[in-house]
C-alpha cells in the first residue's frame, strides 16, 4: 500500500499541473519494475485534442520510452477512474494493473458503469484497485469544479451589471 501511495502521489502532482493549466485535474503515472515509463496530465483543451486524457498522454509517453505499444507488467496510477476511451487504450496496451484514486460516477468505465476490464470478450484483462489517496484526488477535482462554478457566477453577474450600467447611461440593454 505504501508503494501505491508513493506512485499515486506522483500522479497527484501531475493532476496539479493540469489544474494549474485550467484543465480538469487528472494525472497519471505508468510504472514498471520500480521505474516511471510515462506520465501525463489532462490536456484536451490546451492540446486541442479530445484524446489527451491523462491516461492516454501517459500511455503514449510510456510506449515511446520502451519503443513498443504494449506495456506488459506495467502499472498505471491515475487520480480518477478511467473513462471508456482510456479503459480501451489500457486494455490494448496490455497494462497489467490500474490503481485509481477516486471513482467517476458519470463516466467511469472500470467499476462505475461499463466495467470494461471485466468483459469476457476482451483479449486482455486488467486487474484494478480503487481508493488509494481517494480523498486528496476528490478534493482536487471538487475544488476545480467549485472554482469553475464560481467563475461562471461572477461572469454572469458582471454581464448583468454591465447591462444595468448601460441602461442607466440611457442606452438600451442588448436583447437576448
C-alpha positions, 0 to 999 in steps of 0.5 A: 500500500505504501508503494501505491501511495508513493506512485499515486502521489506522483500522479497527484502532482501531475493532476496539479499541473493540469489544474494549474493549466485550467484543465480538469485535474487528472494525472497519471503515472505508468510504472514498471519494475520500480521505474516511471515509463510515462506520465501525463496530465489532462490536456484536451483543451490546451492540446486541442485534442479530445484524446489527451486524457491523462491516461492516454498522454501517459500511455503514449509517453510510456510506449515511446520510452520502451519503443513498443505499444504494449506495456506488459507488467506495467502499472498505471496510477491515475487520480480518477477512474478511467473513462471508456476511451482510456479503459480501451487504450489500457486494455490494448496496451496490455497494462497489467494493473490500474490503481485509481484514486477516486471513482467517476460516477458519470463516466467511469468505465472500470467499476462505475458503469461499463466495467470494461476490464471485466468483459469476457470478450476482451483479449486482455484483462486488467486487474484494478484497485480503487481508493488509494489517496481517494480523498486528496484526488476528490478534493482536487477535482471538487475544488476545480469544479467549485472554482469553475462554478464560481467563475461562471457566477461572477461572469454572469453577474458582471454581464448583468451589471454591465447591462444595468450600467448601460441602461442607466447611461440611457442606452438600451440593454442588448436583447437576448 
